[in-house]
Amino acid sequence: MTTESTLTGTCGSGCGCGVSACGPLAAIRKPAAMQGAITRPDLAIREVRIAVSYQCNLRCMHCYVPEEHREQYAKYYPDALSTDELVSVVTTMAGNFGTKRISITGGEALMTPVWPRTERVMQAALESGLKVRLITGGAAQTPISTVLAAARRSDDLTFQVSLDGTDDAMVSKFRGRPYAYQRAVETIGTIAASGSPVFVRYTITEENYDQTVGCYDMVSELGAAAFVVKPVFSLGEAARNANTVHIDESTVRDLQLRLVEHSRGRRTKLKLPQPCYVGADELPHDANVEIMYCGCGRNVAYLAPNGDVYPCTYIVGMQDMSEHRLGNLRDPGFDLAAAWQAEDTYSTFRNAPKECHCTANELAKGDEQLVCRP
């Protein structure tokens, strides 16, 4: 990815990436694929979602990352961007691509072997004046106090923690580890008590939809800033577990309406990403709700651990994700700015309906007609 790579030796940053030109052994240089700049404000990549690793200590039934990526993450590391390359990506995006926020995801970004990569990416983003959203399953090994200290308790750091129910046994089974529920609840409470904003992400499935309202109550009491609720997509492991996790749109809409009513007078904001089947005209005037709209492929990009660029996080769970791969930051001759601003780039995403629609979800169903059903 860099214009020159001649240094050899063992990684000295402690990131465990196995890449020879990493840490203090590698000069941090602007990626060759990122020499250009975004010149169209309407196509500024305002958010980059960076998967620092696919390594994870959970085995969630609804995960969009396929199991082979999670189980065999070690074989992906030799091809992974080095920590210095990731830092260079962040600083370049801040300067030339109109980026305002970095979301750090995985895998699990707070696992012990992954944390050094996460730490440097987070610090580089904050030092570049970017906002950072740190996404975690809530059951990782790096203490929240360590993360806050590394971020110097920056006001630009927000956490997103996943929690999918109020029943310990069900959540832990759903996430494949007996400690998943308790650790997630403790993590949410610890972050909220520190004064840092914590958003709780809830994935609606057939198995947990009846616990959603109760979970909203619980995380409100814990001090969460927002409760982000989205139906499961049939991608990656979720596709393999479709009989357990799939839920129909009418059930989702009924639940979204109940949540909207429940948000009235509540401090914890309800956030409804697409597909949201509740219209803005159906919201009570005192509802504490934000209907979120998708910018994937236009103002949001996803960077896989190996440097592949995609329009959306969920694409990595598709059986054939190659058609949505814009390029790799190490590819000779790849110009990210030029490719992103090309007229035909990600037209399926950019021309999609705005209301009650998620392109990745439609692609997961094999439906590219992009029809919104009420």
N, C-alpha and C positions, 0 to 999 in steps of 0.2 A: 504494500500500500504506500509506503514511503518511496520517494524518488531514488533512494539509495539505501541498501541494506547490506552492510559488509561486516557488521560487528558479530562476534560469536561469543559463546560462553553460556553459563547457566543464569537463569533469571535471578536477579538480585533484589527484586522488590518484595519477595515473600508472597507473591500472589498465587503461586502454585500452578501457573499456566503452562509451564513446560516449554515456553517459547524462548528461543535463545536470545533474540534481540528485545529484551523486556527490561523494565526497571532502569537502574542507573547505567546499564550497559548500552542503552539505545538512546540516540539523540532524538528528541521529540521534534518532528518535522511535519509540516502540512502534508496531508495525504495527497498523492498524485491525482486521485479521482476527485479531489475537492479544491482544485486550483481556481475554479470558476466561482461565480456568485449568482444568487437569485436576483433578477432584475425586475420581476413582475411581483408587485406586492400581493396580488391575489393568490399567488402560488408560493408565498413564503412558507417555509417548513417551520411553523411556529412551535411544534412539539416533536421531539424525537424520542421514541421509546426504545431504549437500549437494553437488550438482553445480555447481561454480562456473562451469563453461563446458563446452561440447561440443567446443571446439577441441582438436585432438590432432595430434601429429607422427607417429603411427603409423597404420597402416591394417590392423588385425588382422582376420583372416578370421573370428574367433569373437566379435567385438565385438557386444554387445547394442544399442549405439547405431547406428541406421541411417546409412548413408553420406550421405544427404542432410543429416542433422544435422551430420555432421562436415565435409562439403565446403562447406556453405552456412552455417556458424556465424555469419558476419558478419551475416546477415540476422536472426539470433536476438538479437544483442546489443542492438539498439534496444529490445527488449522485456524484456531481462534485468533482474533485480533489480540495483540499484546496489550498490556495495560497502558503503555505509552501511546500506542496507536489509538486506543479508546480516548485517552486524554486529548490527543490531537484532534480527533473527530469532534469532541465537545467544544473545544476552543474555536475551531474553524466554523462550526455551525453557528456559534454565537456571533462571530464576526461577519460572516458572508452569506448566511442563509436565512436571516430573519428569525432565528430561533429564540424563543422566550422561555421555554421550559424543557427540561429533560426528565423523562420518567425512567427510573432504573428498575428493571424487572429481571426475571429469570425463566425457569428455575427459581431458586431461592437466593436472593441477593445477599442475605445475611448469614448464610452458612459459613462456618469457620474458614474453609479453604477458598471461599469466594469473596469474603469480606474485604481483603486487601484491594481487589479490583474495584469493588463497589465504592470503597472509601476514596480512592483516588479520582474516580469518575465524579463522585458527588462533590468532592472538594474543588475539582477543576471547574465544574459547572457553577458552583456558588461563587468562586473567585472571578468567573467570567460574567457575573451579574445575572445568571439564569436562576429561575425557580426550579426546585427539584422535588419530584414526587418519588418517594421510595416505596416500592411495592413489595409486600412480604406476606407469607402465609401465616405469620404470627407465631410460628413454632420453631424458629431458627435458633442458632447458637450464640450469635453476637448480641450482647446486652444492649438495650436501648440507650443506656447511659453512655456506652462507648460510641454509639452512633452520634448522639447529641454532642459529645465532646469533640468528635472529629469534625462536626459541622459548626463548631463554635456556637452552638445553640442559635443558628441562623433563623431569622423569621421567614426566610425563603424556602425552608424545608418543610414538606408535608409528608405524612405517612399514609399509606393505604394498607389496611390489614384485612385479610379475607376471613369471613366467618359465615357459616351457612346453616345456622340453626341454634336452638336453645337446649337441645338434648345432647348431653355429653356422648353417650354411646353412639347415637346416630351420626353426629358430626365426625367423631373419631373414626368410625367405620367408613364414612364417606371419603375421608381424607387419608385413610390407610395407615394411621398411626394412633395408638391408644392415648397419646398425650396431646393430640391436635387441638381439641376443644379448650382444655384448661389453659394451655399456653397462649392460645389466641386471645382468650378473655383477659388473661393477665397482661399481655402485651398492649392491648387496647387501653386498659386502665392505667398502665405505667406511662404510656405516651400522653394520655389526656391529663394525668396528674402533673406531668412535666410542663404543661402549658403549650406544647406543640400541637398543631392541628392533626387529628387523626380521622380519616375517612374509613368507614367499614364497608367492604365490598361483599355483597350477598348475591349468590347465584341461585336463581329459582329453579327447582327441579320438581318432578312428580313426588319425590320422597319428602321434600322439606317445605313445600309451599305453605302448609298449614302452620309452620313455625315462624313465618316471615314477620308478621305483625308483632309477635312476642319478642323477636330478636330486635326489632326497631325500638321497642320499649327498653330492652336490656341495655343496648349500646347507648341509648339516650341517657340512661342513669349512669353509665360509665363515663360520660362526658364527651362522646364522639361528636365531631363537628358536622359530620354528614353520614347518611346511610345511603349507599349506592346500590341499587337493586336492578339486576338484569337477568333475563331468562337464559337458560343454558343453550349453547350452540352445539350442534352435532359435529364437532371437529375433534381430531386427536383421540384421546381416551374417551371423551364424551360420546363420540360416534360408536365406539366399541361397547359402551355401556348404555346405549340408547334406550333399551327396554326399562332401565332403572331410572334414568335421569330425564328422559324426554317429557315435555309438558306442552299442552296445546295452547294456542293463542288466546282463545276465549277465557281460559282459566287465568292466564297471565293478566289479561285486561281487567277481570274482576278483582284480582289481587291488587293491581295497580290502583284501582279506584278506592279500595279499602285503605291502602296506604296513604293516598292523597287525603282522605278524610281524617286519617289518624295524625297527619302532620299539622293539623290546625292548632295553632297556639304552642307548637313544640319548638324548642330551641334547636334541636338537631335537624338539619335540613335533609329533606328527602330528595335524592337525585335519581332521575329516571333516564338512563341512556337509551338509545335506540336499540331494538324496536320498542317504542313506547306507544301503547294503544289508547292512551288517554290524550285527548286534544287540549290545547291551551284554553279553549273556550269552556272546558269542563272543570277548570280549577276554581275552587272557592276563593274569594278575595283574600281570605286570611290563611290560605294554605301555604305552608313553608316548603315549597316544591320548586325544583329546577328541572325542566325537561331539557335534556342534553341532546345536541345534534352532532352528527358524525362529520369529522373533517379528514378522515383517512384517505390517503391518496392525493389529497389536495394540500392540506396544511399540516398533516400528521404523517410521519414516516416511522417505520419499524426497522431496527437494525439487529439482525441475528448475530450470534456470537462470532461467526466466521466472517462477518463483513457483508453478507448479503443484505440488500435493501428491498423492503416490501412496503406495501401501502398500509398494512394493518397487522396487528399482533396475531390475530386469529389465523392468518393465512398459513402459518407454519404447521397447522393441524390438518391441512387439506392433503388429500392423497396425491394430487399433482399440483404442487405449489410453484413449480418452475415457471409456469406461464405468467405468474405475478411477480417474478423476480426481476427488478429493474436492472440490477447489475451487482457486482461485488467491488468493494472499495479497493481491492487489490488487483482487479482486472486491468491489464494494460489497455490504455486508451479510453477507459470508462470516465465519462465526465458527468458527475452527479447533477450539477446545476443544469446543464444542457438537456440531459435526459428527463429530469423532473419537469422542466418547462416546455417540453415538446407537446404539441397540440393533441396527439393521440395517446399520451401517457395516462394510464389508469382511467380511461373514459367511463368504464363501468362504475367506478366509484364516484367520479366527479359529476356524472350526469344522473346519478341516482336520485330518487325522490327524497325529500328532506324529512317528511313526516312518517312516523311509525314504520321505519325501514332501517335495516342494517344490511349493507351489501354482503359482508362476510357471512352473515346468517343465511341470506338468500343463496349465496354460492354453496354453502354447506348443504342446502336442500336441493342443490342442482337446479335451482330456479333462477335464470338470468333474465327473466322477463320483468323483474323488479316491480311486481304488482303488490301494492299495499292492500291488505284485506282488513276491513273494519272489525 
